[in-house]
Amino acid sequence: MILGLISKLRRVFQRTPVSLGRRGEDEAVRHLKRQRMRIVDRNHANRYGEIDIIARDGAQLVFVEVRTRSSQAHGTPAETVNLRKQQKLTRAAAAFLQRRPERTSSPRFDVVTIVWDAEKNIETIEHIRHAFQAAD
């Protein structure tokens, strides 16, 4: 009985497609690595929120928000990183730095946006460095 349940669960999870957001984050990591950035952490969560990617660009620590969309019909993905989201990311980054003090210049906040076409190919990828300053 248990083996049958495990087998059934495996089939369900094998068929589950990778989410659009996860595919976007995976592609953002590849893009950042091509830019010679080193990935420190992914999907870092604390009580203030989640940081999609934490990377190093030389000595500078970079907190990266990834926005993925299947179209730009309702605006660009970057437009969704509003002040409220910036504040949440700033608090999550501050908590990360408190627990893991890093020797670095002031941290940077970047945004990577990815738009997929109907065939699930990348239509556009944009890396916005210094997308915003730490928000209060």
OpenMM code with the backbone's topology and positions (N, CA, C; nanometers):
from openmm import Vec3, app, unit

residues = "MET ILE LEU GLY LEU ILE SER LYS LEU ARG ARG VAL PHE GLN ARG THR PRO VAL SER LEU GLY ARG ARG GLY GLU ASP GLU ALA VAL ARG HIS LEU LYS ARG GLN ARG MET ARG ILE VAL ASP ARG ASN HIS ALA ASN ARG TYR GLY GLU ILE ASP ILE ILE ALA ARG ASP GLY ALA GLN LEU VAL PHE VAL GLU VAL ARG THR ARG SER SER GLN ALA HIS GLY THR PRO ALA GLU THR VAL ASN LEU ARG LYS GLN GLN LYS LEU THR ARG ALA ALA ALA ALA PHE LEU GLN ARG ARG PRO GLU ARG THR SER SER PRO ARG PHE ASP VAL VAL THR ILE VAL TRP ASP ALA GLU LYS ASN ILE GLU THR ILE GLU HIS ILE ARG HIS ALA PHE GLN ALA ALA ASP".split()
positions = [
    Vec3(0.0825, -0.1194, 0.0000),
    Vec3(0.0000, 0.0000, 0.0000),
    Vec3(0.0871, 0.1260, 0.0000),
    Vec3(0.1855, 0.1319, 0.0882),
    Vec3(0.2727, 0.2495, 0.0956),
    Vec3(0.3538, 0.2635, -0.0317),
    Vec3(0.4038, 0.1500, -0.0856),
    Vec3(0.4809, 0.1556, -0.2100),
    Vec3(0.3962, 0.2082, -0.3252),
    Vec3(0.2684, 0.1687, -0.3275),
    Vec3(0.1778, 0.2174, -0.4318),
    Vec3(0.1572, 0.3684, -0.4224),
    Vec3(0.1448, 0.4189, -0.2994),
    Vec3(0.1280, 0.5622, -0.2774),
    Vec3(0.2525, 0.6389, -0.3192),
    Vec3(0.3683, 0.5852, -0.2824),
    Vec3(0.4949, 0.6499, -0.3205),
    Vec3(0.5090, 0.6537, -0.4723),
    Vec3(0.4751, 0.5443, -0.5373),
    Vec3(0.4826, 0.5374, -0.6833),
    Vec3(0.3893, 0.6401, -0.7478),
    Vec3(0.2687, 0.6514, -0.6939),
    Vec3(0.1711, 0.7474, -0.7480),
    Vec3(0.2218, 0.8912, -0.7294),
    Vec3(0.2765, 0.9210, -0.6111),
    Vec3(0.3301, 1.0553, -0.5859),
    Vec3(0.4459, 1.0876, -0.6803),
    Vec3(0.5326, 0.9905, -0.7048),
    Vec3(0.6434, 1.0131, -0.7979),
    Vec3(0.5934, 1.0529, -0.9359),
    Vec3(0.4911, 0.9818, -0.9847),
    Vec3(0.4368, 1.0125, -1.1178),
    Vec3(0.3789, 1.1544, -1.1214),
    Vec3(0.3104, 1.1935, -1.0152),
    Vec3(0.2522, 1.3281, -1.0091),
    Vec3(0.3621, 1.4330, -1.0132),
    Vec3(0.4669, 1.4159, -0.9310),
    Vec3(0.5733, 1.5156, -0.9253),
    Vec3(0.6575, 1.5171, -1.0518),
    Vec3(0.6729, 1.4050, -1.1183),
    Vec3(0.7493, 1.4019, -1.2426),
    Vec3(0.6762, 1.4774, -1.3525),
    Vec3(0.5439, 1.4789, -1.3488),
    Vec3(0.4666, 1.5491, -1.4504),
    Vec3(0.4506, 1.6969, -1.4220),
    Vec3(0.4730, 1.7367, -1.2983),
    Vec3(0.4528, 1.8758, -1.2607),
    Vec3(0.5551, 1.9627, -1.3328),
    Vec3(0.5099, 2.0560, -1.4154),
    Vec3(0.6048, 2.1401, -1.4871),
    Vec3(0.6749, 2.2376, -1.3918),
    Vec3(0.7951, 2.2750, -1.4293),
    Vec3(0.8685, 2.3733, -1.3510),
    Vec3(0.7961, 2.5061, -1.3678),
    Vec3(0.7740, 2.5755, -1.2582),
    Vec3(0.6986, 2.7001, -1.2640),
    Vec3(0.7733, 2.8059, -1.3456),
    Vec3(0.6978, 2.8986, -1.3959),
    Vec3(0.7536, 3.0087, -1.4736),
    Vec3(0.8567, 3.0856, -1.3910),
    Vec3(0.8246, 3.1101, -1.2648),
    Vec3(0.9165, 3.1826, -1.1777),
    Vec3(1.0459, 3.1070, -1.1542),
    Vec3(1.0357, 2.9777, -1.1336),
    Vec3(1.1558, 2.8956, -1.1099),
    Vec3(1.2434, 2.8930, -1.2355),
    Vec3(1.1812, 2.8760, -1.3514),
    Vec3(1.2576, 2.8790, -1.4770),
    Vec3(1.3262, 3.0136, -1.4926),
    Vec3(1.2571, 3.1201, -1.4563),
    Vec3(1.3152, 3.2535, -1.4651),
    Vec3(1.4341, 3.2694, -1.3722),
    Vec3(1.4212, 3.2201, -1.2501),
    Vec3(1.5330, 3.2288, -1.1551),
    Vec3(1.6526, 3.1476, -1.2036),
    Vec3(1.6271, 3.0294, -1.2579),
    Vec3(1.7365, 2.9473, -1.3106),
    Vec3(1.8082, 3.0206, -1.4245),
    Vec3(1.7312, 3.0833, -1.5112),
    Vec3(1.7913, 3.1570, -1.6228),
    Vec3(1.8652, 3.2810, -1.5723),
    Vec3(1.8122, 3.3469, -1.4706),
    Vec3(1.8790, 3.4635, -1.4122),
    Vec3(2.0140, 3.4233, -1.3525),
    Vec3(2.0190, 3.3084, -1.2872),
    Vec3(2.1461, 3.2597, -1.2321),
    Vec3(2.2471, 3.2388, -1.3437),
    Vec3(2.2045, 3.1752, -1.4525),
    Vec3(2.2959, 3.1549, -1.5668),
    Vec3(2.3460, 3.2884, -1.6206),
    Vec3(2.2543, 3.3844, -1.6306),
    Vec3(2.2912, 3.5172, -1.6810),
    Vec3(2.3938, 3.5840, -1.5889),
    Vec3(2.3689, 3.5793, -1.4593),
    Vec3(2.4606, 3.6427, -1.3637),
    Vec3(2.5976, 3.5762, -1.3668),
    Vec3(2.5998, 3.4449, -1.3797),
    Vec3(2.7281, 3.3748, -1.3889),
    Vec3(2.8041, 3.4151, -1.5156),
    Vec3(2.7318, 3.4371, -1.6253),
    Vec3(2.7975, 3.4848, -1.7482),
    Vec3(2.8567, 3.6243, -1.7282),
    Vec3(2.8002, 3.6992, -1.6327),
    Vec3(2.8515, 3.8322, -1.6002),
    Vec3(2.9646, 3.8239, -1.4968),
    Vec3(3.0110, 3.7033, -1.4696),
    Vec3(3.1197, 3.6745, -1.3755),
    Vec3(3.0822, 3.7039, -1.2295),
    Vec3(2.9534, 3.6938, -1.2004),
    Vec3(2.9092, 3.7087, -1.0621),
    Vec3(2.9056, 3.5700, -0.9989),
    Vec3(2.9336, 3.5636, -0.8689),
    Vec3(2.9333, 3.4375, -0.7952),
    Vec3(2.8058, 3.4293, -0.7113),
    Vec3(2.7337, 3.3210, -0.7242),
    Vec3(2.6081, 3.3028, -0.6507),
    Vec3(2.6407, 3.2594, -0.5077),
    Vec3(2.5885, 3.3337, -0.4111),
    Vec3(2.6096, 3.3060, -0.2690),
    Vec3(2.4936, 3.2240, -0.2137),
    Vec3(2.3706, 3.2594, -0.2533),
    Vec3(2.2519, 3.1922, -0.2003),
    Vec3(2.1355, 3.2150, -0.2953),
    Vec3(2.0388, 3.1248, -0.2891),
    Vec3(1.9153, 3.1383, -0.3681),
    Vec3(1.7961, 3.1189, -0.2765),
    Vec3(1.6909, 3.1928, -0.3038),
    Vec3(1.5660, 3.1818, -0.2291),
    Vec3(1.5888, 3.1879, -0.0784),
    Vec3(1.6680, 3.2865, -0.0387),
    Vec3(1.6963, 3.3067, 0.1035),
    Vec3(1.5737, 3.3709, 0.1682),
    Vec3(1.5167, 3.3003, 0.2651),
    Vec3(1.3963, 3.3512, 0.3317),
    Vec3(1.4263, 3.3791, 0.4785),
    Vec3(1.3709, 3.4890, 0.5258),
    Vec3(1.3737, 3.5198, 0.6683),
    Vec3(1.2393, 3.5835, 0.7026),
    Vec3(1.2229, 3.6300, 0.8229),
    Vec3(1.0917, 3.6797, 0.8653),
    Vec3(1.0454, 3.8035, 0.7891),
    Vec3(1.1346, 3.8681, 0.7167),
    Vec3(1.0991, 3.9901, 0.6428),
    Vec3(1.0639, 3.9639, 0.4970),
    Vec3(1.0978, 3.8477, 0.4475),
    Vec3(1.0665, 3.8172, 0.3090),
    Vec3(1.1689, 3.7229, 0.2489),
    Vec3(1.1636, 3.7115, 0.1165),
    Vec3(1.2540, 3.6223, 0.0445),
    Vec3(1.3366, 3.7016, -0.0552),
    Vec3(1.4634, 3.6671, -0.0625),
    Vec3(1.5533, 3.7266, -0.1610),
    Vec3(1.5794, 3.6181, -0.2643),
    Vec3(1.5477, 3.6468, -0.3897),
    Vec3(1.5594, 3.5456, -0.4943),
    Vec3(1.7030, 3.4957, -0.5097),
    Vec3(1.7966, 3.5893, -0.5266),
    Vec3(1.9364, 3.5523, -0.5474),
    Vec3(2.0251, 3.6497, -0.4705),
    Vec3(2.1250, 3.5948, -0.4029),
    Vec3(2.2285, 3.6768, -0.3407),
    Vec3(2.3573, 3.6395, -0.4114),
    Vec3(2.4264, 3.7398, -0.4633),
    Vec3(2.5466, 3.7138, -0.5425),
    Vec3(2.6572, 3.8101, -0.5040),
    Vec3(2.7759, 3.7813, -0.5505),
    Vec3(2.8901, 3.8717, -0.5349),
    Vec3(2.9332, 3.9173, -0.6727),
    Vec3(2.9516, 4.0474, -0.6834),
    Vec3(3.0072, 4.1071, -0.8038),
    Vec3(3.1400, 4.1673, -0.7593),
    Vec3(3.2459, 4.0888, -0.7731),
    Vec3(3.3730, 4.1289, -0.7143),
    Vec3(3.3575, 4.1235, -0.5631),
    Vec3(3.3884, 4.2337, -0.4958),
    Vec3(3.3759, 4.2393, -0.3500),
    Vec3(3.2362, 4.2823, -0.3052),
    Vec3(3.1546, 4.3281, -0.3988),
    Vec3(3.0233, 4.3821, -0.3618),
    Vec3(2.9179, 4.2724, -0.3533),
    Vec3(2.8398, 4.2760, -0.2457),
    Vec3(2.7288, 4.1840, -0.2282),
    Vec3(2.6076, 4.2418, -0.3010),
    Vec3(2.5396, 4.1566, -0.3779),
    Vec3(2.4275, 4.2021, -0.4601),
    Vec3(2.3038, 4.1185, -0.4273),
    Vec3(2.1949, 4.1880, -0.3953),
    Vec3(2.0664, 4.1239, -0.3711),
    Vec3(1.9848, 4.1404, -0.4984),
    Vec3(1.9420, 4.0278, -0.5560),
    Vec3(1.8784, 4.0297, -0.6879),
    Vec3(1.7337, 3.9845, -0.6780),
    Vec3(1.6444, 4.0663, -0.7289),
    Vec3(1.5031, 4.0314, -0.7421),
    Vec3(1.4813, 3.9902, -0.8873),
    Vec3(1.4173, 3.8746, -0.9075),
    Vec3(1.3908, 3.8245, -1.0419),
    Vec3(1.2417, 3.8379, -1.0695),
    Vec3(1.2100, 3.8961, -1.1836),
    Vec3(1.0707, 3.9101, -1.2257),
    Vec3(1.0547, 3.8433, -1.3607),
    Vec3(0.9616, 3.7495, -1.3678),
    Vec3(0.9403, 3.6713, -1.4888),
    Vec3(0.7958, 3.6873, -1.5337),
    Vec3(0.7768, 3.7079, -1.6620),
    Vec3(0.6419, 3.7218, -1.7172),
    Vec3(0.6331, 3.6474, -1.8500),
    Vec3(0.5117, 3.6067, -1.8847),
    Vec3(0.4901, 3.5408, -2.0129),
    Vec3(0.4475, 3.6414, -2.1194),
    Vec3(0.4252, 3.7659, -2.0802),
    Vec3(0.3982, 3.8729, -2.1765),
    Vec3(0.4142, 4.0066, -2.1052),
    Vec3(0.4162, 4.1118, -2.1841),
    Vec3(0.4243, 4.2455, -2.1256),
    Vec3(0.2926, 4.3200, -2.1451),
    Vec3(0.1850, 4.2446, -2.1616),
    Vec3(0.0539, 4.3042, -2.1869),
    Vec3(0.0099, 4.3974, -2.0743),
    Vec3(0.0519, 4.3679, -1.9526),
    Vec3(0.0115, 4.4502, -1.8380),
    Vec3(0.1284, 4.5297, -1.7822),
    Vec3(0.2238, 4.5634, -1.8678),
    Vec3(0.3396, 4.6402, -1.8245),
    Vec3(0.4646, 4.5538, -1.8190),
    Vec3(0.5760, 4.6190, -1.7937),
    Vec3(0.7033, 4.5469, -1.7897),
    Vec3(0.7207, 4.4798, -1.6539),
    Vec3(0.7974, 4.3728, -1.6494),
    Vec3(0.8200, 4.3063, -1.5209),
    Vec3(0.8857, 4.3981, -1.4182),
    Vec3(0.9738, 4.4870, -1.4619),
    Vec3(1.0444, 4.5765, -1.3692),
    Vec3(0.9480, 4.6704, -1.2968),
    Vec3(0.8378, 4.7034, -1.3609),
    Vec3(0.7412, 4.7942, -1.2992),
    Vec3(0.6762, 4.7346, -1.1743),
    Vec3(0.6854, 4.6037, -1.1588),
    Vec3(0.6216, 4.5399, -1.0432),
    Vec3(0.7085, 4.5478, -0.9172),
    Vec3(0.8317, 4.5957, -0.9305),
    Vec3(0.9176, 4.6128, -0.8127),
    Vec3(0.8910, 4.7531, -0.7578),
    Vec3(0.7766, 4.7666, -0.6922),
    Vec3(0.7319, 4.8964, -0.6411),
    Vec3(0.7991, 4.9287, -0.5072),
    Vec3(0.7651, 5.0421, -0.4505),
    Vec3(0.8262, 5.0868, -0.3256),
    Vec3(0.8041, 4.9857, -0.2129),
    Vec3(0.6860, 4.9309, -0.2044),
    Vec3(0.6566, 4.8320, -0.0992),
    Vec3(0.7491, 4.7109, -0.1125),
    Vec3(0.7685, 4.6609, -0.2355),
    Vec3(0.8568, 4.5471, -0.2588),
    Vec3(1.0018, 4.5853, -0.2269),
    Vec3(1.0415, 4.7059, -0.2626),
    Vec3(1.1770, 4.7530, -0.2326),
    Vec3(1.2004, 4.7573, -0.0815),
    Vec3(1.1020, 4.8037, -0.0076),
    Vec3(1.1143, 4.8092, 0.1382),
    Vec3(1.1271, 4.6683, 0.1965),
    Vec3(1.0479, 4.5763, 0.1458),
    Vec3(1.0519, 4.4381, 0.1927),
    Vec3(1.1888, 4.3760, 0.1637),
    Vec3(1.2408, 4.3982, 0.0441),
    Vec3(1.3725, 4.3454, 0.0073),
    Vec3(1.4826, 4.4078, 0.0932),
    Vec3(1.4706, 4.5365, 0.1204),
    Vec3(1.5692, 4.6061, 0.2034),
    Vec3(1.5725, 4.5466, 0.3435),
    Vec3(1.4554, 4.5229, 0.4026),
    Vec3(1.4492, 4.4639, 0.5369),
    Vec3(1.5047, 4.3214, 0.5372),
    Vec3(1.4710, 4.2433, 0.4353),
    Vec3(1.5219, 4.1057, 0.4271),
    Vec3(1.6743, 4.1061, 0.4104),
    Vec3(1.7261, 4.1994, 0.3312),
    Vec3(1.8715, 4.2099, 0.3111),
    Vec3(1.9409, 4.2519, 0.4401),
    Vec3(1.8818, 4.3467, 0.5133),
    Vec3(1.9402, 4.3924, 0.6395),
    Vec3(1.9465, 4.2770, 0.7395),
    Vec3(1.8417, 4.1956, 0.7449),
    Vec3(1.8398, 4.0805, 0.8353),
    Vec3(1.9469, 3.9790, 0.7939),
    Vec3(1.9627, 3.9587, 0.6641),
    Vec3(2.0677, 3.8681, 0.6149),
    Vec3(2.2050, 3.9178, 0.6591),
    Vec3(2.2293, 4.0472, 0.6421),
    Vec3(2.3595, 4.1045, 0.6770),
    Vec3(2.3844, 4.1014, 0.8274),
    Vec3(2.2800, 4.1127, 0.9067),
    Vec3(2.2947, 4.1065, 1.0523),
    Vec3(2.3399, 3.9681, 1.0976),
    Vec3(2.2871, 3.8664, 1.0339),
    Vec3(2.3199, 3.7290, 1.0728),
    Vec3(2.4501, 3.6805, 1.0096),
    Vec3(2.4847, 3.7367, 0.8947),
    Vec3(2.6065, 3.6970, 0.8254),
    Vec3(2.6831, 3.8213, 0.7842),
    Vec3(2.7490, 3.8850, 0.8782),
    Vec3(2.8209, 4.0072, 0.8431),
    Vec3(2.9226, 3.9797, 0.7326),
    Vec3(2.9111, 4.0527, 0.6270),
    Vec3(2.9985, 4.0353, 0.5114),
    Vec3(3.0900, 4.1566, 0.5004),
    Vec3(3.2131, 4.1307, 0.4733),
    Vec3(3.3045, 4.2421, 0.4474),
    Vec3(3.2844, 4.2834, 0.3031),
    Vec3(3.2213, 4.3945, 0.2887),
    Vec3(3.1869, 4.4396, 0.1544),
    Vec3(3.1594, 4.5882, 0.1573),
    Vec3(3.1651, 4.6465, 0.0413),
    Vec3(3.1169, 4.7837, 0.0307),
    Vec3(2.9648, 4.7771, 0.0465),
    Vec3(2.8985, 4.8894, 0.0423),
    Vec3(2.7537, 4.8855, 0.0626),
    Vec3(2.6889, 4.7921, -0.0401),
    Vec3(2.5906, 4.7164, 0.0046),
    Vec3(2.5278, 4.6206, -0.0869),
    Vec3(2.4515, 4.6909, -0.1980),
    Vec3(2.4267, 4.6162, -0.3025),
    Vec3(2.3586, 4.6680, -0.4207),
    Vec3(2.2305, 4.5881, -0.4419),
    Vec3(2.1300, 4.6551, -0.4954),
    Vec3(2.0040, 4.5895, -0.5286),
    Vec3(1.9865, 4.5920, -0.6808),
    Vec3(1.9815, 4.4736, -0.7407),
    Vec3(1.9616, 4.4593, -0.8844),
    Vec3(1.8276, 4.3927, -0.9102),
    Vec3(1.7781, 4.4094, -1.0320),
    Vec3(1.6577, 4.3400, -1.0759),
    Vec3(1.6905, 4.2745, -1.2099),
    Vec3(1.6539, 4.1476, -1.2243),
    Vec3(1.6659, 4.0785, -1.3518),
    Vec3(1.5245, 4.0481, -1.3982),
    Vec3(1.4920, 4.0935, -1.5185),
    Vec3(1.3591, 4.0678, -1.5739),
    Vec3(1.3720, 3.9749, -1.6938),
    Vec3(1.2756, 3.8842, -1.7020),
    Vec3(1.2740, 3.7878, -1.8119),
    Vec3(1.1324, 3.7800, -1.8653),
    Vec3(1.1209, 3.7888, -1.9975),
    Vec3(0.9913, 3.7731, -2.0637),
    Vec3(1.0044, 3.6537, -2.1572),
    Vec3(0.9109, 3.5585, -2.1440),
    Vec3(0.9099, 3.4375, -2.2265),
    Vec3(0.8110, 3.4560, -2.3408),
    Vec3(0.8388, 3.3957, -2.4548),
    Vec3(0.7430, 3.3990, -2.5650),
    Vec3(0.6474, 3.2801, -2.5524),
    Vec3(0.5567, 3.2662, -2.6471),
    Vec3(0.4551, 3.1610, -2.6407),
    Vec3(0.5148, 3.0206, -2.6464),
    Vec3(0.6318, 3.0070, -2.7065),
    Vec3(0.6972, 2.8759, -2.7163),
    Vec3(0.7902, 2.8489, -2.5981),
    Vec3(0.7823, 2.9327, -2.4949),
    Vec3(0.8628, 2.9208, -2.3734),
    Vec3(1.0118, 2.9425, -2.3988),
    Vec3(1.0411, 3.0263, -2.4956),
    Vec3(1.1783, 3.0705, -2.5195),
    Vec3(1.1924, 3.2110, -2.4636),
    Vec3(1.3138, 3.2484, -2.4290),
    Vec3(1.3351, 3.3826, -2.3753),
    Vec3(1.3162, 3.4850, -2.4857),
    Vec3(1.2242, 3.5757, -2.4620),
    Vec3(1.2020, 3.6871, -2.5544),
    Vec3(1.2984, 3.8003, -2.5205),
    Vec3(1.3041, 3.8361, -2.3917),
    Vec3(1.3983, 3.9383, -2.3454),
    Vec3(1.4481, 3.9034, -2.2058),
    Vec3(1.5722, 3.9420, -2.1798),
    Vec3(1.6281, 3.9335, -2.0457),
    Vec3(1.7012, 4.0650, -2.0215),
    Vec3(1.6723, 4.1269, -1.9102),
    Vec3(1.7325, 4.2559, -1.8784),
    Vec3(1.7860, 4.2522, -1.7354),
    Vec3(1.9101, 4.2957, -1.7198),
    Vec3(1.9725, 4.3025, -1.5880),
    Vec3(1.9870, 4.4499, -1.5526),
    Vec3(1.9110, 4.4946, -1.4543),
    Vec3(1.9135, 4.6343, -1.4123),
    Vec3(2.0001, 4.6437, -1.2871),
    Vec3(2.1227, 4.6905, -1.3061),
    Vec3(2.2147, 4.7077, -1.1936),
    Vec3(2.1767, 4.8340, -1.1179),
    Vec3(2.1952, 4.8325, -0.9868),
    Vec3(2.1592, 4.9475, -0.9024),
    Vec3(2.0140, 4.9890, -0.9293),
    Vec3(1.9243, 4.8905, -0.9345),
    Vec3(1.7856, 4.9173, -0.9689),
    Vec3(1.7179, 5.0124, -0.8703),
    Vec3(1.7583, 5.0038, -0.7445),
    Vec3(1.7058, 5.0959, -0.6431),
    Vec3(1.8017, 5.1016, -0.5253),
    Vec3(1.7896, 5.2066, -0.4466),
    Vec3(1.8674, 5.2210, -0.3240),
    Vec3(1.7891, 5.1555, -0.2103),
    Vec3(1.8580, 5.1220, -0.1032),
    Vec3(1.7893, 5.0663, 0.0126),
    Vec3(1.6754, 5.1603, 0.0516),
    Vec3(1.5561, 5.1020, 0.0656),
    Vec3(1.4370, 5.1827, 0.0950),
    Vec3(1.4058, 5.1775, 0.2442),
    Vec3(1.3578, 5.2889, 0.2965),
    Vec3(1.3199, 5.2951, 0.4388),
    Vec3(1.1827, 5.2379, 0.4610),
] * unit.nanometer
topology = app.Topology()
chain = topology.addChain("A")
for resn in residues:
    res = topology.addResidue(resn, chain)
    for name in ("N", "CA", "C"):
        topology.addAtom(name, app.Element.getBySymbol(name[0]), res)
